[in-house]
Amino acid sequence: ASVPTMKGLRVLVRTQATRIDELSFNELRKAASNAGVPENSLVSMVELEQNIQHLGLWTYKPWIHHICKTDPEAKWLLFIEPTSTVDFEKLSRALGVLDSEDEIFLGKPLSDAQPSILHHYDNEGTYPQVLAGFVLSGALARGLGEALKKNPLINNQQIEPVWELSKWIRQERGVALTDRSDLFCTEEKETCVTHFQPASVAGATGEGSLFPADVVIAVKTVSHFHSSRISLVRDFWAKTSPVEVIILSNAPYEGNLEGDHLMFRDLSPEFGDWVDPAKKSTKQ
């Protein structure tokens, strides 16, 4: 029989189109099935992106918006990575004492000791460790969905989506992340409902292993930083990287890249004003 508390659960896994993510998602699906969780409770991001033709789900907000439009029965949204392991019975017990009609945001909190450019020099509030997963109640998700109806998403930069999401939830709904580090874990312990499991453990040396050919690192920059930053990236780590490194910019680069796996791509022919620092589109 299915776990009663889990009938409204949606486990949203931020998969990519790799073999190891496919294997990891299948393992999660087996664990859910063994716990009696309905099969449609687990959602693979890469599969949903293909179905709805939307490539922005990784930033969370479009995914929340989609669920609010298409899945009124959702009571709890658990966002996890493919490397996350879930104990569904413990999750059922943990959520069973809570009311999904309350606006709830649970996770393992992180905070910035000092302002950083990554978070626009704003170090207020906390945000969840994505490797441990985090939960939104249905009531909170619906409130966010209504906010998106009034103020639709625009094309803007998403440097760290989980930080952007947490700040938006605080500002839009007045809900801060509740510290449940006892439930959402990066290391396995008795109380955990989720914990991080490295991909190499999941695949060992078999067909699920993660190899350099499976990875691409993209480095974003703009033309006025070419002379000062590209050489640093190249010399410090990129020219000896075992994985492919692509430097993305708004103008051609005339310098020497070196490195067997280091490449440069000028995005201006394809994206035009969208990558021009002088245009309004890049300042939103």
Long-range contacts (C-beta under 8 A, 24 or more apart in sequence): 1-36, 2-36, 2-37, 2-38, 3-35, 3-36, 3-37, 3-88, 3-89, 3-92, 4-92, 5-92, 5-93, 5-95, 5-96, 6-35, 6-36, 6-37, 6-38, 6-41, 6-88, 6-91, 6-92, 7-38, 7-73, 7-75, 8-73, 8-74, 8-75, 8-76, 8-100, 8-138, 9-37, 9-41, 9-75, 9-76, 9-78, 9-91, 9-95, 10-41, 10-43, 10-67, 10-71, 10-74, 10-76, 10-77, 10-78, 11-37, 11-41, 11-42, 11-43, 11-78, 11-80, 11-86, 12-43, 12-45, 12-63, 12-77, 12-78, 12-79, 12-80, 13-42, 13-43, 13-44, 13-45, 13-80, 13-81, 13-82, 13-84, 14-45, 14-57, 14-58, 14-79, 14-80, 14-81, 14-82, 14-130, 15-44, 15-45, 15-46, 15-47, 15-82, 16-45, 16-46, 16-82, 17-46, 18-210, 18-214, 19-207, 19-208, 19-214, 20-82, 20-199, 20-202, 20-203, 20-208, 20-209, 20-210, 20-214, 21-46, 21-82, 23-202, 23-203, 23-207, 23-208, 24-82, 24-83, 24-199, 24-202, 24-208, 25-82, 27-202, 28-82, 28-84, 28-85, 28-86, 31-85, 31-86, 31-88, 32-86, 32-88, 35-88, 35-89, 35-92, 37-88, 56-153, 58-161, 59-158, 59-161, 59-164, 59-165, 60-161, 60-162, 60-165, 61-144, 61-148, 61-153, 61-161, 61-165, 61-168, 62-153, 64-136, 64-141, 64-144, 64-145, 64-148, 65-144, 65-145, 65-148, 65-153, 67-141, 67-145, 68-141, 68-142, 68-144, 68-145, 68-146, 68-148, 69-145, 74-138, 74-141, 75-100, 75-137, 75-138, 76-100, 76-135, 76-136, 76-137, 76-138, 77-135, 77-136, 77-137, 77-138, 77-141, 78-133, 78-134, 78-135, 78-194, 79-130, 79-133, 79-134, 79-135, 79-136, 80-133, 80-194, 81-130, 81-131, 81-133, 81-196, 82-199, 83-131, 83-196, 83-197, 83-198, 83-199, 83-202, 84-131, 84-132, 84-133, 84-194, 84-195, 84-196, 84-197, 85-188, 85-194, 85-195, 85-196, 85-197, 86-133, 86-193, 86-194, 87-192, 87-193, 87-194, 90-183, 90-191, 90-192, 90-193, 91-193, 91-194, 94-180, 94-183, 94-193, 95-135, 98-137, 99-137, 100-137, 100-138, 100-139, 101-137, 101-138, 101-139, 102-137, 102-139, 103-137, 103-139, 103-140, 103-143, 103-173, 103-175, 104-135, 104-136, 104-137, 104-139, 104-140, 104-175, 104-178, 105-134, 105-135, 105-136, 105-137, 105-140, 105-166, 105-169, 105-175, 105-176, 105-177, 105-178, 106-134, 106-135, 106-177, 106-178, 106-180, 106-183, 106-184, 107-132, 107-133, 107-134, 107-135, 107-177, 107-178, 107-180, 107-184, 108-132, 108-134, 108-179, 108-180, 108-181, 108-184, 108-185, 108-186, 109-177, 109-179, 109-181, 118-159, 118-160, 118-163, 119-159, 119-160, 119-163, 122-167, 125-166, 125-167, 125-170, 125-176, 125-177, 126-166, 126-176, 126-177, 126-179, 127-160, 127-162, 127-163, 127-165, 127-166, 127-167, 127-177, 128-162, 128-166, 128-177, 128-184, 129-184, 129-186, 130-162, 131-186, 131-196, 132-181, 132-184, 132-185, 132-186, 132-194, 132-195, 132-196, 133-184, 133-194, 134-162, 134-177, 134-184, 135-184, 140-169, 140-173, 140-175, 143-172, 143-173, 144-168, 144-169, 144-172, 144-173, 147-172, 147-173, 154-284, 155-274, 155-281, 155-284, 156-284, 157-282, 157-284, 212-242, 212-243, 212-244, 213-243, 215-243, 215-244, 216-243, 216-244, 216-245, 216-246, 217-241, 217-243, 217-244, 217-245, 217-246, 218-245, 218-246, 218-247, 218-248, 219-245, 219-246, 219-247, 219-248, 220-248, 220-249, 221-247, 221-248, 221-249, 222-249, 222-250, 222-251, 222-275, 222-277, 223-249, 223-250, 223-251, 223-277, 224-277, 226-251, 226-253, 226-255, 227-255, 230-255, 230-257, 230-264, 231-255, 234-258, 234-259, 234-262, 238-262, 249-275, 250-275, 250-276, 250-277
